[in-house]
């Protein structure tokens, strides 16, 4: 029996890809939002392609606001971008 590969949809380009190819952004119980490269941290997750283009779309359209049902500040988008580009 083949093992099923978990597939997730990028919130930027809307493409479905294997979970391992995507980067997870998490909102925890304390409303903190951060990058989770391990994919194992607790909280509500959103997936995004590991590309600057997809991150730009997400930041420009403020897609995390809708995904996490909260107002995500520009500072958080800036922090995520910084982290995203350095990894």
Order of alpha helices (4+ residues) and beta strands (2+ residues): beta-beta-beta-beta-beta-alpha-alpha-alpha
